[in-house]
Amino acid sequence: MNSIADLTTFVLVVRAGTLTEAARRLGLSAASISKRMTRLEEELGVRLLNRSSRSMSLTEEGTELYHRLVVILDDLDDSISAIARSGDNAKGVLRVVSTSGLGRNRIAPLVSQFTSEYPETAVQLHLSDKHVDFIREGYDIAITIGQPGDSTLIAKRLMRNRCYICATPEYLAQSPPLRRPSDLKRHRCLVLDCYGSFRDLWPLSGPDNREMVRVTGNLITDSAETLRGWLLDGQGIALKSEWDVQEELQTGKLVKVLDGYTVPNLDFYIVYAARKNLPAKTKYFIDFLEEHAQDAGLNALRFSATDDDDW
């Protein structure tokens, strides 16, 4: 029978990303962790990890074992937690990651509300515009742009995120005319270079055709909030999410350009592990996000069956 300690160590190694980091978290030597992994592989008769001095990756068998163990260990953790709580109260630590702009402005206030209603749940909210790896980083819930490619995860659309090409009136007044997509090449375009963004290749759909325009500019960032600041400073044209510039479009600080052309949505999704029985803390938080979307100013952007796809 495989040692439970070896199996749990394997899960920690995968989440830590390296044997050295796993050893640090466990307070053991890297050699000791390596010995445990070798012993586990010998007992199972399969290789679980491809490892070298600089990198580590899961084999197909290792990936399958990891997903099975996560379910088993989570169920064990839930069973132990159930003894310490009465009824079906949410209890424990909930690890949530969200894209930076939406997380700071819309999700963070909801987290504050949630912990007020469920004080026995501790929420760790991480903000990042990078690709989220559930296996390595061990998150319970993610708010992401687009659906994940991992079939072991479930994605529920939280909000439809329409995108517009816009600029300040002042910038447009001193710049060349902008009547068709190809005119963008004569403008300073602000480029957002992060996971889920269009970067410098903007897809536009018009009445007669669809085309991809390669834009250029002298300002590039991986922060959506920094890009927003440059846009409002009149530094150029940007492709921005509706939720982020609603107020400025309504007050006239920003104006949409290229009327008659649209770009695809960058919809936001709630992503979580595919589990038959979700932990109470996870289920309650997902329900809370959907129920209180209106409080966060997401109601106008939520998906409607009458909305047409843009691309």
C-alpha positions as CSV (number, residue, x, y, z in Angstrom):
1,M,0.0,0.0,0.0
2,N,1.3,3.4,-0.9
3,S,2.2,5.7,2.0
4,I,-0.3,8.5,2.5
5,A,2.6,10.7,3.3
6,D,4.2,10.0,-0.1
7,L,0.9,10.6,-1.9
8,T,0.3,14.0,-0.1
9,T,3.9,14.9,-0.7
10,F,3.4,14.2,-4.4
11,V,0.4,16.6,-4.5
12,L,2.5,19.3,-2.7
13,V,5.4,18.8,-5.1
14,V,3.0,19.4,-8.1
15,R,1.6,22.6,-6.5
16,A,5.0,23.9,-5.4
17,G,6.4,23.4,-8.9
18,T,9.8,22.2,-7.8
19,L,11.2,19.6,-5.4
20,T,13.2,22.4,-3.7
21,E,10.1,24.5,-3.0
22,A,8.2,21.5,-1.8
23,A,11.1,20.7,0.5
24,R,11.1,24.2,1.9
25,R,7.4,24.1,2.6
26,L,7.7,20.7,4.4
27,G,10.9,21.6,6.2
28,L,12.7,18.7,4.7
29,S,15.7,18.3,2.3
30,A,15.2,18.1,-1.4
31,A,17.0,14.8,-1.4
32,S,14.4,13.4,1.0
33,I,11.5,14.6,-1.2
34,S,13.2,13.1,-4.2
35,K,13.5,9.8,-2.4
36,R,9.8,9.8,-1.6
37,M,8.9,10.5,-5.2
38,T,11.2,7.7,-6.4
39,R,9.7,5.3,-3.9
40,L,6.2,6.2,-5.0
41,E,7.0,5.7,-8.7
42,E,8.6,2.4,-8.0
43,E,5.6,1.1,-6.0
44,L,3.2,2.2,-8.8
45,G,5.5,1.0,-11.6
46,V,5.1,4.2,-13.6
47,R,6.9,7.5,-13.9
48,L,4.9,10.4,-12.5
49,L,7.4,13.3,-12.9
50,N,9.9,14.3,-15.5
51,R,12.5,16.1,-13.5
52,S,15.9,17.6,-14.2
53,S,18.1,20.0,-12.3
54,R,16.2,23.0,-13.6
55,S,12.6,21.9,-14.4
56,M,9.9,19.5,-13.6
57,S,6.7,18.4,-15.5
58,L,4.0,15.9,-15.0
59,T,3.7,12.8,-17.1
60,E,0.3,11.7,-18.4
61,E,0.0,9.2,-15.5
62,G,1.2,11.8,-13.0
63,T,-1.5,14.2,-14.2
64,E,-4.2,11.6,-13.8
65,L,-3.0,10.6,-10.3
66,Y,-2.8,14.2,-9.3
67,H,-6.4,15.0,-10.2
68,R,-7.6,11.8,-8.4
69,L,-5.7,12.6,-5.3
70,V,-6.9,16.2,-5.2
71,V,-10.5,15.0,-5.1
72,I,-9.7,12.4,-2.4
73,L,-7.7,14.7,-0.2
74,D,-10.2,17.5,-0.5
75,D,-13.0,15.1,0.5
76,L,-10.9,14.0,3.4
77,D,-10.3,17.6,4.4
78,D,-14.0,18.4,4.0
79,S,-14.9,15.4,6.2
80,I,-12.6,16.6,9.0
81,S,-13.8,20.1,8.6
82,A,-17.4,18.9,8.9
83,I,-16.8,17.6,12.4
84,A,-15.7,21.0,13.5
85,R,-18.7,22.9,12.2
86,S,-22.3,22.7,12.8
87,G,-24.8,22.4,10.0
88,D,-23.6,23.4,6.5
89,N,-21.6,26.6,7.4
90,A,-18.8,27.7,5.1
91,K,-15.5,27.4,7.0
92,G,-11.9,27.4,6.1
93,V,-9.6,29.2,3.7
94,L,-10.8,30.1,0.2
95,R,-8.2,30.9,-2.4
96,V,-9.5,33.2,-5.2
97,V,-7.6,34.8,-8.1
98,S,-9.0,37.5,-10.4
99,T,-7.7,39.7,-13.2
100,S,-6.3,42.8,-11.7
101,G,-8.6,45.6,-12.9
102,L,-11.9,43.7,-12.3
103,G,-10.6,42.2,-9.1
104,R,-9.6,45.5,-7.5
105,N,-12.6,47.5,-8.5
106,R,-15.5,45.0,-8.6
107,I,-14.5,41.6,-7.0
108,A,-12.7,43.0,-3.9
109,P,-15.8,44.8,-2.6
110,L,-17.8,41.6,-3.0
111,V,-15.2,39.6,-1.1
112,S,-15.5,42.1,1.8
113,Q,-19.3,41.6,1.8
114,F,-18.9,37.8,1.6
115,T,-16.7,37.6,4.7
116,S,-19.1,39.8,6.6
117,E,-21.9,37.3,5.9
118,Y,-19.6,34.2,6.3
119,P,-17.1,35.2,9.0
120,E,-15.8,31.6,9.4
121,T,-14.4,31.7,5.8
122,A,-11.1,33.4,5.3
123,V,-10.6,34.6,1.7
124,Q,-7.2,35.0,0.1
125,L,-7.8,37.3,-3.0
126,H,-4.9,37.3,-5.5
127,L,-4.8,39.7,-8.4
128,S,-3.0,38.8,-11.6
129,D,-3.3,39.3,-15.3
130,K,-1.1,36.2,-16.0
131,H,-2.3,32.8,-17.0
132,V,-3.7,30.9,-14.0
133,D,-2.5,27.3,-13.5
134,F,-4.9,25.6,-11.1
135,I,-2.8,22.5,-10.7
136,R,0.4,24.3,-9.7
137,E,-1.1,27.3,-7.8
138,G,-3.9,25.5,-5.9
139,Y,-6.7,28.0,-6.3
140,D,-10.4,27.2,-5.4
141,I,-11.9,29.8,-7.7
142,A,-10.6,32.1,-10.5
143,I,-12.2,35.0,-12.3
144,T,-10.7,34.7,-15.8
145,I,-11.0,36.2,-19.3
146,G,-12.3,33.4,-21.5
147,Q,-12.9,29.7,-20.8
148,P,-10.0,27.5,-19.7
149,G,-8.7,24.8,-22.0
150,D,-8.5,22.3,-19.1
151,S,-11.4,19.9,-19.3
152,T,-11.2,19.1,-15.6
153,L,-12.3,22.7,-14.8
154,I,-15.8,24.2,-14.9
155,A,-16.4,27.7,-16.2
156,K,-19.6,29.7,-15.7
157,R,-20.0,33.1,-17.4
158,L,-20.1,35.9,-14.9
159,M,-20.4,38.8,-17.2
160,R,-20.4,39.6,-20.9
161,N,-17.5,42.0,-21.5
162,R,-17.9,44.1,-24.6
163,C,-14.9,45.9,-26.0
164,Y,-14.6,49.2,-27.8
165,I,-11.9,51.1,-29.6
166,C,-11.9,54.6,-28.1
167,A,-9.9,57.7,-27.4
168,T,-10.2,61.2,-25.9
169,P,-11.8,63.9,-28.0
170,E,-8.6,66.0,-27.6
171,Y,-6.4,63.2,-29.1
172,L,-8.8,62.7,-32.1
173,A,-9.0,66.5,-32.8
174,Q,-5.2,66.7,-33.5
175,S,-4.9,63.3,-35.3
176,P,-5.6,62.0,-38.8
177,P,-9.1,61.0,-39.7
178,L,-10.2,57.5,-38.6
179,R,-12.9,56.1,-41.0
180,R,-11.7,52.5,-41.6
181,P,-9.6,49.9,-39.7
182,S,-6.6,50.5,-41.9
183,D,-6.5,54.1,-40.7
184,L,-5.4,52.7,-37.3
185,K,-1.9,52.3,-38.7
186,R,-1.5,56.1,-38.8
187,H,-2.3,56.5,-35.1
188,R,-0.6,55.9,-31.8
189,C,-2.2,52.8,-30.5
190,L,-1.8,51.8,-26.9
191,V,-1.0,48.1,-26.5
192,L,-2.0,45.8,-23.6
193,D,0.3,42.9,-23.6
194,C,-1.1,40.4,-21.1
195,Y,-2.9,37.0,-21.0
196,G,-6.3,37.2,-22.6
197,S,-5.7,40.6,-24.4
198,F,-5.6,41.2,-28.1
199,R,-2.1,42.7,-27.8
200,D,-1.1,44.5,-31.1
201,L,-3.4,42.4,-33.4
202,W,-6.9,43.9,-33.2
203,P,-9.8,41.9,-34.8
204,L,-12.5,44.1,-36.3
205,S,-15.8,43.0,-37.8
206,G,-17.5,45.3,-40.3
207,P,-20.7,45.2,-42.4
208,D,-18.9,43.5,-45.3
209,N,-15.8,41.7,-43.8
210,R,-13.7,40.8,-40.9
211,E,-10.0,41.7,-40.6
212,M,-7.1,41.7,-38.3
213,V,-5.2,45.0,-38.0
214,R,-1.6,45.1,-36.7
215,V,-1.3,48.3,-34.7
216,T,1.7,50.1,-33.4
217,G,2.5,52.7,-30.8
218,N,5.2,53.8,-28.4
219,L,3.4,52.8,-25.2
220,I,3.0,49.1,-24.2
221,T,2.1,47.7,-20.8
222,D,0.9,44.5,-19.1
223,S,-1.4,46.5,-16.8
224,A,-4.9,47.3,-17.9
225,E,-5.1,50.1,-15.3
226,T,-1.9,51.7,-16.6
227,L,-3.3,51.5,-20.2
228,R,-6.5,53.2,-19.0
229,G,-4.5,56.1,-17.5
230,W,-2.6,56.6,-20.7
231,L,-5.8,56.6,-22.7
232,L,-7.4,59.2,-20.5
233,D,-4.2,61.3,-20.7
234,G,-4.8,61.5,-24.5
235,Q,-1.7,59.4,-25.4
236,G,-3.5,57.5,-28.2
237,I,-6.2,55.0,-29.1
238,A,-6.9,51.9,-27.0
239,L,-9.1,48.8,-27.1
240,K,-10.9,48.8,-23.7
241,S,-13.5,46.8,-21.9
242,E,-16.9,48.4,-21.5
243,W,-17.1,47.9,-17.8
244,D,-13.8,49.8,-17.3
245,V,-14.7,52.9,-19.4
246,Q,-18.5,53.1,-19.0
247,E,-18.5,56.3,-17.1
248,E,-16.0,58.0,-19.3
249,L,-18.0,57.1,-22.5
250,Q,-21.2,58.4,-20.9
251,T,-19.6,61.7,-19.8
252,G,-17.8,62.3,-23.1
253,K,-14.3,62.0,-21.7
254,L,-13.8,59.2,-24.1
255,V,-15.5,58.5,-27.5
256,K,-15.9,55.4,-29.5
257,V,-14.2,55.3,-32.9
258,L,-14.8,53.3,-36.1
259,D,-18.6,53.3,-35.9
260,G,-19.9,50.3,-37.7
261,Y,-17.0,48.0,-36.7
262,T,-17.0,45.7,-33.6
263,V,-14.4,43.6,-31.8
264,P,-15.0,40.3,-30.0
265,N,-16.0,40.2,-26.4
266,L,-13.6,39.3,-23.7
267,D,-16.1,37.7,-21.4
268,F,-15.3,36.9,-17.7
269,Y,-15.9,33.5,-16.2
270,I,-16.0,32.0,-12.8
271,V,-13.7,28.9,-13.0
272,Y,-13.4,26.1,-10.4
273,A,-12.5,22.5,-10.2
274,A,-14.9,19.9,-11.6
275,R,-16.2,18.3,-8.4
276,K,-19.3,16.3,-7.8
277,N,-19.8,17.9,-4.4
278,L,-18.2,21.3,-4.0
279,P,-17.0,22.4,-0.6
280,A,-19.5,24.6,1.1
281,K,-17.1,27.6,1.1
282,T,-16.6,27.3,-2.7
283,K,-20.3,26.8,-3.5
284,Y,-21.4,29.7,-1.3
285,F,-18.9,32.1,-2.8
286,I,-19.9,31.2,-6.4
287,D,-23.6,31.7,-5.5
288,F,-22.7,35.0,-3.8
289,L,-20.9,36.3,-6.8
290,E,-23.8,35.5,-9.1
291,E,-26.4,36.9,-6.7
292,H,-24.6,40.1,-6.0
293,A,-23.3,40.9,-9.4
294,Q,-25.7,43.9,-9.5
295,D,-24.1,45.3,-6.3
296,A,-20.8,45.3,-8.0
297,G,-22.1,47.2,-11.1
298,L,-21.9,44.1,-13.3
299,N,-25.7,43.9,-13.9
300,A,-25.7,45.9,-17.1
301,L,-22.9,43.7,-18.5
302,R,-24.3,40.3,-17.6
303,F,-25.0,37.9,-20.4
304,S,-28.3,38.0,-22.1
305,A,-29.7,35.4,-24.4
306,T,-30.7,38.2,-26.8
307,D,-27.1,39.3,-27.2
308,D,-25.4,38.4,-30.5
309,D,-21.9,37.1,-30.7
310,D,-19.5,39.7,-32.0
311,W,-17.1,37.4,-33.8
